[in-house]
Amino acid sequence: MVSAISLRKGNVIRYKDEPHRVMNSTHRNPGKGGAIVRLLLRNLISGSSYEIRFNSQENIEQASLEQHEMEYLYSDGTHHHFMNTETFDQLAMNEQQLGDSRLYLTEGLTIQVEFFEDNPIGIQMPSYVELEVVETEPELKGATASNSPKPATLKNGVVVQVPAFISQGEIVRVDPVEGRYLERAK
């Protein structure tokens, strides 16, 4: 159990017997009555988000999540298949469980799969993924990183803004959480 006032973004709590991730936390002391904590929660099973208020001293149960390192194998159109790198057990997750992370999955990518009561509920992507630029405007001679960015379509179909010196066929590093260009892959 943890007090509501100590909850921060990213914490996972058990609310109504389901795991919820804290997306945002604000503390208010209205002057009359006790202080309150407003939490924006995302249900890790259903994916729905909503705001809830707690008394700042109220105790809340933290959810216990297990993480297992898994390798992405393939997609069959409706499910994405993963293999545990230690036990070689395989599991399938649907697009709702994966959210936008599914756009950045490539064969052989190692990720962390989160489990709640032995059921997979989501994944944690690495800090970056390397993808090929399949379409962008031609490279501009003398372009530097300080010039304005241009759109580039990556191998996975996602469009990101890249510096003007990036050309078609290059491999770039992209942050899969924010969907933004980080750097040219070495």
N, C-alpha and C positions, 0 to 999 in steps of 0.2 A: 504494500500500500504506500502511496505517495500523496502528499498534499497537492491540491489543485494548483496552488500558486507556484509550485516548483516545476510544473510541466512546461516543456519547450517544444518548438517545432521539431518534428522528427520522432518524438517519443511515441511509443505504441501503448495504448491503454485498452483495458477490457471494459466495454460499455454495453449494457444489455446483452451480455454473454457473447459478444463478438469483438474481434480485434479492430481497433480504430487507430489511424495514424493522426497525430496532431499536425495540422497543416499551418495553423497560426494560433498564437496565444496572446491575449491582451488582458491586462490587469486594470481594474477600475475601482476607485474608492470614492463613491458618490457623495460622501459627507454625512448623509443620513443612513443609518444601518451599517451593516458590515461590507467589507470589500468583496467584489466579485471577480471571477475569472471567466472570460469568454473564450471558448475554444472553437476553432473551425476544425471539424473532424471529418475524416474520410474513412468510410467503412471498407476494410480490406477484403471483405468477401463479396459484397454487392457493388462496391465502387461508388456508392452514393455519398454526397458530402452535405453536411449541415452544420449549423452553429448551435452550441449549447452553452448554458451558463451554470457555473458552480460557485458555491460559497468558497472563498479563498482558503478556508481551513478544512474543507471537506476532503476526506481521504478517498482516493481513486485507485482501483486495482490496475497494476501494470500487466500487460499481456506478455506472455513468454513466447518468443518466436525462435525457432531453430533455423539455422542457415546451413545449406549444404552446397558445396561447389559442384556445379554441373556444366556439362558441355552441350551447346546447342547442336542438334543433329539436322533436323529438316522440318518443313511445314507441309502438311497434306491438304492445305486449303482452309480447314476449319480448326485444326489444332497444331500446336508447335511442340515438337518432341525434344526432350532433353535426356541426357544420360549422366548419372552420378559418377564422378571420376574415381571414387573409391570402391563402390560396390558394384558398379556397372548396371544398376537398376535403371530402368527407363520410365519416364512419365510424360504425359501430354497435358498441355495447358491451353485454354482457349484465349481468344483475343481480349476478352474482358479482363481476365486475370493479368494479362501482360500490359495492357494500356498502350501508350505510345512507344514504349520500349520495343515492341514487336517490330517496328520499322527499322531498327538498327541491328537486328539479329542476323548474323552471318554464320555459315557452317563452320564449326570448330571453335566458336567464341566461347570462352569460359566465363560463367556468371555465377552469382550467388542466388539460389532459390530460397525464398522464405516459406517456412512451414508453420502452421498454427494447428495444434492438436493432430499432427501427422498428415495434414492436408496442405498441398501447395496453394499459396494465396498471392504470390507475387515474386518479382525478381529485382535484384539490384544489379544494375549495369556497371561495367568498369568506367573509369573516369574519362576514357576516350575510346573511339573505334576508328579504324582506318578504312576508308572507302575510296573508290576510284571516281573521279569526275568523268561522267560520260557525255555531258553537254554543257558548254559555256561559250561565251563570246571569245574570239581569238585574243591571244596574249598581246598586250600593248607594249611596244618597244619603249624602254626607259621607265616602265611603271614601277612604282615603289609601294611599300606596304601602307604608306600614308595616303595614297590615292583613294578615291571613293570605291566601295566594293561593288561587285557585280554578282548576279545570280548564277548559281551552278547547280545542275542536276547531278545527283550522285547515283551510284550503281543501284541503290535501294529505292530510287524514285523520289527521295526527299530533295527539296531545293533549299540550299543555304547560300548566304552571302559570303563570298570569298574575295580576297584582294585581287586587283586587276592583273597581277603577274601570274596567276594560276591559269594553267591551260588544260584542255581536254586530255584525258589519259593519265593525269597526275594522281597520285594517292595523297589524300589529305586526312588529317585527324579532326574528328568532330566530337563535340560533347553530346552524348546521347540524351542527357537529361534536359539540357536547354536547347538542343538542336542547333548549335552554332559552331562555326569554323574555329579551330584552335590554331593549327599550324600545318605546314607542309610536312608530310611524313619523310623521314630521312632514309 
